[in-house]
Amino acid sequence: MSINTDYLKLLAQQMSDFKSNTLGQLGSSKNTFDINSLASGYIASQQVNQVLQGNTVEGIQGLSPLGRNLALPDPESAYKMMSHINELGMQYPAQASRLSDMQSGVNMLLDAAKPLAQIDATADFASVKQQLQRFADQYNSWRMSFDTDVQDPDLLADTQAAHVSRYELEQSIVSPFHGATEGFRGVESLGLSVNPATGIARLDTAKLGEVWAQNPDGVAKTINEMGQHFSRSAELLVEKNNFFAKQQDNLARVIAYMDENKTKLQAEFGLGDPPQPSEQVARAYAEYQRTHGLP
């Protein structure tokens, strides 16, 4: 039986689409295994073998006891590719889970920032201080919750939505233009600052009390501007068709593609090794399964 090269071309095209239309949008890494190139190599090798052997090469008869497709010219490379796909089959749901948590955190920060836009000079200073401290604490909690994830290439290191959200929200706090018309240079003039190295916010309550006593109206307006700017940035990040939504849509399409085609890919390229995730990836994957009601 001759090799079905049309099928192989179709499969390679599917893998090419999978790589260029989806993986490319998720962010690439110089260490990413080139699925399309390998698939194309298989087609070329098998077509050459078919010509040389006079169309007598047997078709795929199934996998060996070790999970290899011995009908391929390079079963080990195929197996390696499938091992990588198996890893991605756990990594992408884990990324989707952590990104969802991050987006939920942005929504909570939005709720914390909105009251800051309503503060006025008649407010009780203790209440103002409490609201600013609560905002800083929530911001720090959100920031620190994802510090490890955004450095992990298996999670959010290559995820634009994660990095953009952290950058934009930090800039919304530290902008030096807040309170400019009141004679202030951002909320740092009031005692609320962000460490540029760690991204952690700190409120100097003594400094806040000092400037409040001198110019409560100017301080209130400066806080208003920061709260409005932060709220708008958060709204833009989580609105439909923006960073989080687009990234989650891309991930959903990748996950669906891999779920639908896993059996076909394994039949063609071998079982591959089972994934060996880090503790963080395994935990995020389990959360994804739980959230989606999967076993």
N, C-alpha and C positions, 0 to 999 in steps of 0.2 A: 504494500500500500504506500502510495506517495505521500509526502508531507504536504499538509494543507497550508501552503504559503499565504493564501488569502487570509486565512484565519490568523496567522502569525502577524501579518501586516495590520489587521484590524486590532489585534491585541496591543501591538506596539503603538498604534495611533491612540488607543484608549489611554495607554500609559503616558504617552506624550502629552495628551490633553490634561491628564491628571497632574502631571508635573508642571507644565507651562501655565495652565489656567488657574490652578489652585495652589500648588506648592509655591509657585513663584510669587503669588500674592501674599503668602504667609510669611515670606522672608526666607532668604537663602543663606546657606552656610558653605564656606569653602570646603567643608568636610562632607557635604551631602553626597550620598551615593547617587550616581547618575543613572537612573532607571532607564531613561529613554535610550541612552547610548548603548547600554548593555543589551537591551531588547533588540535594537537595530543590529547589533553584532550577531545575535543569535540568528536573525533572519538571513543575513549575508552568509554565515557559516553553513546554515542548513541548506540554503539554495545551492551553494558550491558542492556540498556533500551529495545533494540529490543528483546534480548533473554528473558528478564523477562516478556515482554508483548506479547510474542508469535507472533512476527511479525505483530502486529496489529497497531503499531504506524503509524499515518498518516504522509505522506511526507510533505515537506514545502508547505504551502498553500499561501505564500505571507507574507508581512510585516504588522504589526499592524499599526493603525493610528499614533502611536508614533515612528514608524520606527524601531521597534524591530521584530526579527524573533522569535516568540513565540514557534515555533516547536523545538527550541534548548533547551537543559537542562539548560543553563545559558545564557539567552538572554542579560542580562546586561553586562556580561563580553565580550560577542561578540560585543555588541554595543560600549563598551569602546575601544576594539581593532580597530573597524572601525573608531572611532573618531581619534585614533592615526594615522591610515593610511591616513585619510583625511588631518591631519596636515602635514604629510610627503609629500602628494601630492602638497602642496604649498611650503614646505621648500626646496625640492630638486630642483625645477626650480629656486627658489631664489638663492640657492647655485651656480647653474650653471651660472646664470647671473653675480653674483659677481666674480666668478672665471674667467669668460670671461673678465670682466673689468680688473681684476688683471693681466691677461696674456697680454692684450693690453698694460697695463702700462709697463710691462717688455720689450716689443718690443720698446716702446718709449724711455725707459732708454738705451736700446741697441744703438739706434740711437744717443743718447747724449754721450755715452761712446766712441764710435768708433773714433771721432775726437781727443780724448785725446791721443790715441795711435799714432797719427801723429805729435804731437807737437815736435819741435826741438829747439835747443839753439838759432837759429836765429829769432825765433818768437818774436813778440812784446809782452812785458810783460802785457800790458793792455789787449791784446787779450787772453793771457793765463789765467789771472785772471778771465776774463769774462766767458771763457769756463768752468773753474772749478766751478765758482759760479753757472752758469746755470745748470751744472750737479748736484751739491749739492741740488739746489732748486727743480729740477725735482725728484730727489731721495726722498727728504723729502715729496713732494706732494704725490708721490706714496705711500710712507710708511704710512703717516697719513690718507690717504683715506681709508685704510683697518684696521686701529687700532681697531676700534669697531667691525668689522666683525670677526676678528680672535679671539676675546674674546667671541663671541656669539655662543653658542652651536647649535642654529638653522641655523647658516650660516657657517662660516669657522673655528670655533674653533677646530673641529675634522678633518680638511682637510689637509692632508700631503702636498699637492702641495703649499698651502698658506704659511705654516710654513717653509718649505724647501726653498722656493724662498726668503723669507725675510732673513733667516739665511745666505744662500749662497751669496746673493748680499752684505749683510753687511760685511761678511768675505772677500769678494773680495776687499772691500775698505780698511779695517783695517789691512790686512795682514802685519806683520812687515818685510816681506822679500822683499817687493817692494823697489828697490833702494839699496839693500844690497851691491852690488858691487860698488856702488857710495859713500858708506859711510853713507847712510841714513837708518833709521829704519822705513820704511813704509812712506806713505804720511802724517802721523801725524807729521813727522819731517818737512814737508813742510807747515803745518798749516791746513791740511784737516783732521778732526777727526770726529768720530761718538760717540755720548753719549751712553755708554753701557746700561743705564737704559731706555732711551727713543727711542734709535735707530735713533735719528735725527742727521744729518750731519751738521757740522759747518766749515766754511772756515775763518781762521785767515789771512786776506789779508796782514797785516803788517808783519807777520812771513814769509808768502810766498814771499813778496817783498825782505825781508832780505836775504833769502837763494838763491833766484834767482840772486840777485846782486853778491853774492859770488861764485856761481857755477851753472850757467844757464844750462850747458850741463848735469850735474848730476841731476838737478831738472827735466829737460825735460825727461830724461831716466826713472826716477822714476815714473813720471806721465804716460809715455808710458806703463810701466809694469802694473800699476794699471788699465789703460784703457783696455789693452789687457786681463787681468785677468777677469775684470768685464764683458767685452763683451763675452768672452768665457763662463762664468758662465750663463749669460743671454741666450745665444744661446742654451746651453744644456737644460735649463729649458723649453724652448718653442719649442724645436725640436720635430719632430714626434715620437710618442711612448715613450715620457718621461713624467715627472710629470704632467704637465697641461693636455696633451693629454689623458693620462690614466685616470685621474680623471674625465675629461669631458666625456669620453667614458662610464665609470661606471655610472655616473649620467644620461647620455642619456638612458642607458639600464634600469635603475630604473624607470625613468619617463615614458618610453615607456611601461614597464610592468604594471605600475599602471594605465596608461591611458587605456590600452587594457583590463585589468581585473577588473576595478573598479565596473562595473555593476554586474559582477559575484560575487565579494566579498560582495557587498551590499546586493544582493539577499540572500546570505548565512548567513551573520552576522549582517545585519541591516544597516540602513543608516549612523549611527554615527553622532556626532555633527559636524556642519560645523567648519572649522578651524578658529582660532582666532589669527591671526599672529600679531607680533609686527609691529610697523611702518616701521622698516628697512626691515623686511621680506616682507611685503606687497609691499613696493616700489620696491624691487628687483624682486619680482614675476611679478609685472606689467611690468617691463622692459623686463623680459623674454618673456612675452606674446606679447609685442610690437615687439620685435626683431624677433620672430618666426611667426609674422603675425596672432596671435591667438586672438579671441574675449575676 
